[in-house]
Amino acid sequence: MSTGLAMKKEITREDILPMATYEAERRELRRDLVAKKKFRRQDVGPVCTFYFENYETMWAQVHEMLYIEKGGEEQIADELSAYNPLIPQGRELVATVMFEIDDALRRKTFLSKLGGIEETAFFEVDGERIVGKPEEDVDRTTADGKASSVQFIHFPFTDAQAERFKTPGTRVILGFTHPEYGHMTILSEDVRAALAQDFD
């Protein structure tokens, strides 16, 4: 997939490969994607990882869902409506946020204390804070205060904030202000540079 496709903002029906073609090229496509995603992930604290999405990651996800579920033409529209909203639109970064704990009991106990964490994610760019906005598809904290282990968060930037983010060497912090998970980290220059490409 060419670099230009990374800047596209919507997957259309015309972008979907025939499944026979995808199956034939799947191994190579997945290998290429691993390399492209290397600097699109960021650990925050001991059990959380942000996976930053773009056209290429969502194009791959749609094809994987079609490959696994084999729903054919009828499935395509559902996948496009599910994954297109996670493609950044030029002045935002979009992340799939995963809390990864192998032990089921420990995971349940941990998540029961994290209600509302999706409202507390932030970037800080040269000291200016950008608060994340959860994807509005479903409520990811239950009524009894248990957080989902997977969250989808948009970070809306102003033009000036985006330009600062794109400037080499800019100090960028990613984290949470949640009282039960107040972790944060400074992005490496490789991650900052990779994510900067998501801005127009």
PyMOL commands that set and color helices and strands:
alter all, ss='L'
color gray80, all
select helices_A, chain A and resi 3-7+13-15+19-37+55-69+72-86+104-111+117-119+159-166+189-196
alter helices_A, ss='H'
color red, helices_A
select strands_A, chain A and resi 41-44+48-52+92-99+121-125+128-131+133-134+150-156+172-176+184-186
alter strands_A, ss='S'
color yellow, strands_A
deselect
rebuild
show_as cartoon
